[in-house]
Amino acid sequence: MSRQEPVKIAPAEGKLGVLIPGIGAVSTTFIAGVEAIKQGLALPVGSLTQMATIRLGKRTEGRSPYIRDFVPLAGLNDLVFGGWDIYEDTAFEAAKNAAVLETALLEQVREPLSALKPMKAVFEQEYVKRITGPNVKTEGTKFDKAQALIEDIRNFKSETGASRLVMVWCGSTEVFHRSSEVHQSLASFEEAMKRNDPEIAPSQIYAYASLMSGVPFANGAPNLTHDIPVLLDLARERNIPICGKDFKTGQTFMKTLLAPGLKSRMLGVHGWFSTNILGNRDGEVLEDPGSFKSKEETKLSVLDQILQPDLYPDLYAKLYHAVRINYYPPRGDSKEGWDNIDIFGWLGYPMQIKIDFLCRDSILAAPLVLDLVLFLDLAQRAGMKGIQEWLSFYFKAPMTAPGLYPEHDIFIQLMKLKNTLRWMRGEDLITHLGLEYYD
Ligand SMILES: NC(=O)c1ccc[n+]([C@@H]2O[C@H](COP(=O)([O-])OP(=O)(O)OC[C@H]3O[C@@H](n4cnc5c(N)ncnc54)[C@H](O)[C@@H]3O)[C@@H](O)[C@H]2O)c1
């Protein structure tokens, strides 16, 4: 494949402000981690932008720079953090409550974390049923609250001196709802906010405020949020990159590793039963059937798309797939996810695979937040707008253009991500054809 002209990318000058609705387990593990890494206390394990290399040219050329040296990313020292939460706890207190990181490590990053005091949240009990807190905006309509968020964003930018911003939703999972009439156009959306229409979720008000402020937006939860016509249009019209939904971390990460492998060998699957126990606040929120429904939808969608039962009815048409999550406080953030997979091989002979993943939810999610922040900022400086499908790698339910099915296979997602970076820099795309080595 011939080389492209490199894409023009504005330099990563100045500070990059990271704005986060939801100062909870994931976001504080991310922020504390960045501060610890800056001090040389730990390594950014799990982050492609910090640890991964990218092969360029032929295998014989020996060119494999770090991604961070290949594309102009913001540096960790340039990141400044802010956010909103319904609780008044500073990021330090929230990190202590979340109990993901050890106290000894947290003490070493106490100062920057204590300085992060969450701004008042836009919150609605109807959308997150199991928690309630005092740090919320109560004045005016949803439209007024959106204006207050826009004001928060403006103030954060001027107080920190950030030259660019990115917003990542790390708030609780909202109840399942579908796109409706009010989500179609800017006029209907703003009108609905002015009359406090219940169809407008708090996360949508943040996404609207972000886009109206020209700030790229990622959604780490399964909520509908910006996956609605009005906000998709707004992102394109205003040249803002967006992505989502729902960080791909524990069990679904495993699923998207294993399912492509089984399919690649044309092995059949009769059933895939997944169950989880977790005891953090996320687990508590997911006890509510409405919030669980949002999660279930994104978790279930993965297998169907990877296994393509329509193309392979003999292997996958009868697949029984179930996902359960149980709140179990003793485990805290240390989730345990079990998978029982009933597969079959040659002549239909049955076999079983069991996975018992004793993972740490926020430890898996934190590097994803970092990569998304840096890549979304890169995309904006490269003039890329709307849904960033190349960032599907990070999500359980990747957003795609209307009518396009999402790609869930993690290896295809990684190839797409790296080819997008090669394309940005005018390098050959790698197809893995490789015939030239044998000419
Ligand atoms: N950890 C993972 O591996 C993982 C994977 C995929 C998705 N997620 C999602 O990421 C999100 C964060 O997870 P977590 O473990 O940090 O949860 P958490 O409960 O520790 O933190 C979420 C925070 O959001 C706050 N919040 C809720 N509604 C808000 C609003 N409207 N405005 C501002 N703040 C609000 C809550 O008070 C809470 O402090 C959840 O939606 C979770 O489902 C996490």
The ligand as a Tripos MOL2 file, in Angstrom:
@<TRIPOS>MOLECULE
LIG
   44    48     1     0     0
SMALL
NO_CHARGES

@<TRIPOS>ATOM
      1 N1        -14.1420   -0.3240   36.5300 N.am      1 LIG1
      2 C1        -14.4140   -0.8990   35.3990 C.2       1 LIG1
      3 O1        -13.7690   -1.8600   35.0190 O.2       1 LIG1
      4 C2        -15.5070   -0.3550   34.5280 C.ar      1 LIG1
      5 C3        -15.6940   -0.9350   33.2890 C.ar      1 LIG1
      6 C4        -16.6810   -0.4480   32.4600 C.ar      1 LIG1
      7 C5        -17.4600    0.6040   32.8690 C.ar      1 LIG1
      8 N2        -17.2940    1.1350   34.0900 N.ar      1 LIG1
      9 C6        -18.1940    2.2190   34.4580 C.3       1 LIG1
     10 O2        -17.4690    3.3420   34.8800 O.3       1 LIG1
     11 C7        -18.2850    4.0820   35.7860 C.3       1 LIG1
     12 C8        -17.4650    4.4070   37.0170 C.3       1 LIG1
     13 O3        -17.1500    3.2170   37.7250 O.3       1 LIG1
     14 P1        -16.6040    3.3110   39.2080 P.3       1 LIG1
     15 O4        -16.2230    1.9450   39.6220 O.co2     1 LIG1
     16 O5        -15.6320    4.4180   39.3250 O.co2     1 LIG1
     17 O6        -17.9320    3.7170   39.9970 O.3       1 LIG1
     18 P2        -18.0400    4.5940   41.3130 P.3       1 LIG1
     19 O7        -19.4180    4.3330   41.8410 O.co2     1 LIG1
     20 O8        -16.8990    4.3590   42.2290 O.co2     1 LIG1
     21 O9        -17.9180    6.0840   40.7990 O.3       1 LIG1
     22 C9        -18.9240    6.7200   40.1060 C.3       1 LIG1
     23 C10       -19.1060    8.0960   40.7030 C.3       1 LIG1
     24 O10       -20.0160    8.8040   39.8920 O.3       1 LIG1
     25 C11       -20.7490    9.6570   40.7490 C.3       1 LIG1
     26 N3        -21.9210   10.1180   40.0210 N.ar      1 LIG1
     27 C12       -23.0780    9.4540   39.7470 C.ar      1 LIG1
     28 N4        -23.8900   10.2320   39.0190 N.ar      1 LIG1
     29 C13       -23.2360   11.3920   38.8010 C.ar      1 LIG1
     30 C14       -23.5700   12.5840   38.1110 C.ar      1 LIG1
     31 N5        -24.7480   12.7090   37.4930 N.pl3     1 LIG1
     32 N6        -22.6510   13.5750   38.0760 N.ar      1 LIG1
     33 C15       -21.4500   13.4370   38.7090 C.ar      1 LIG1
     34 N7        -21.1030   12.3390   39.4020 N.ar      1 LIG1
     35 C16       -21.9790   11.3360   39.4350 C.ar      1 LIG1
     36 C17       -21.0020    8.8100   41.9580 C.3       1 LIG1
     37 O11       -21.3180    9.5740   43.0760 O.3       1 LIG1
     38 C18       -19.6860    8.0670   42.1060 C.3       1 LIG1
     39 O12       -18.8070    8.7270   42.9890 O.3       1 LIG1
     40 C19       -19.5110    3.2260   36.0790 C.3       1 LIG1
     41 O13       -20.5840    3.6500   35.2870 O.3       1 LIG1
     42 C20       -19.0690    1.8630   35.6390 C.3       1 LIG1
     43 O14       -20.1470    1.0370   35.2490 O.3       1 LIG1
     44 C21       -16.3230    0.7000   34.9360 C.ar      1 LIG1
@<TRIPOS>BOND
     1     1     2 1
     2     2     3 2
     3     2     4 1
     4     4     5 ar
     5     4    44 ar
     6     5     6 ar
     7     6     7 ar
     8     7     8 ar
     9     8     9 1
    10     8    44 ar
    11     9    10 1
    12     9    42 1
    13    10    11 1
    14    11    12 1
    15    11    40 1
    16    12    13 1
    17    13    14 1
    18    14    15 2
    19    14    16 1
    20    14    17 1
    21    17    18 1
    22    18    19 2
    23    18    20 1
    24    18    21 1
    25    21    22 1
    26    22    23 1
    27    23    24 1
    28    23    38 1
    29    24    25 1
    30    25    26 1
    31    25    36 1
    32    26    27 ar
    33    26    35 ar
    34    27    28 ar
    35    28    29 ar
    36    29    30 ar
    37    29    35 ar
    38    30    31 1
    39    30    32 ar
    40    32    33 ar
    41    33    34 ar
    42    34    35 ar
    43    36    37 1
    44    36    38 1
    45    38    39 1
    46    40    41 1
    47    40    42 1
    48    42    43 1
@<TRIPOS>SUBSTRUCTURE
     1 LIG1         1 GROUP 0 **** ****
